[in-house]
Amino acid sequence: MSKTNKYKRVLLKLGGEALASSNGIGIDPKQADQVAAVIGSVTRQGIQIAIVVGAGNLWRGSTGTDSGMERTIADHMGMLATVMNAIALQDALERNGIATRVQTAIEMKAVAEPYIWRRAVRHLEKDRVVILGGGTGNPYFTSDTAGALRAVEIDADVLIKATKVDGVYSSDPQENPDAKKFDRLSYMEAINLRLKIMDSTALSLCMDNNMPIAVINLWEEKSLLKVVKGDTVGTLVSN
């Protein structure tokens, strides 16, 4: 690992839309290739990366519950959809020459390993990217909470929330040109201001375990590489 890197092991939280085409729906292999290229630029620096991916491009539980579907069923469908995204991302990474393992919280041994904490850490120590699908394995928890939980479990140095916005703002900068961008926030500020960085469960879990959260625009040139080096990028949420 380069001595210039601030973080050695990171948990990257990706929304499913990162793998979608311009309309935000489905899986676009070319888009997955672009994500893989960004991740590859960091792994080549000796950084250990675990990834939790959402499923907003394929299914949102609220779509089902708004139509009367049971919340547990809707959430289980969402967790299964994250595995599809995980496998697509694995394919893109391995075609870019990056050793990758997919682990799932819901066992499906024909396509992925079951999530086992020690095995995940061992993969990271062997410089394999570990993609963690299936959320937490439980309904009523978001993929953001899954990201926070896994970051704490694998003893990551930072949780990086990758978005399409260059940080956290006081309101939607696309709707309000006077929205204020925050360079740093405390956990309590993020919770009290209801800034929608992550859900309150995820934020509380990070706060209780002193897990810093870096919110960045994944598509801003070298933003992921800059944040692992410790440069001021996006917004940092910490104590």
ABEGO torsion letter per residue (X at the ends): XBAABABABBBBBBBAAAABBAAGBEBBAAAAAAAAAAAAAAAAAGBBBBBBBBAAAABBAAAAAAAGBBAAAAAAAAAAAAAAAAAAAAAAAAAAGBBBBBBBABBBAAABBBBBAAAAAAAAAAGBBBBBBGEAGBBGBBAAAAAAAAAAAAGBABBBBBBABAEBBABBAAABAABBBBABBBAAAAAAAGAGABBAAAAAAAAAAGBBBBBBBAABBGAAAAAAAGBBBEBBBBX
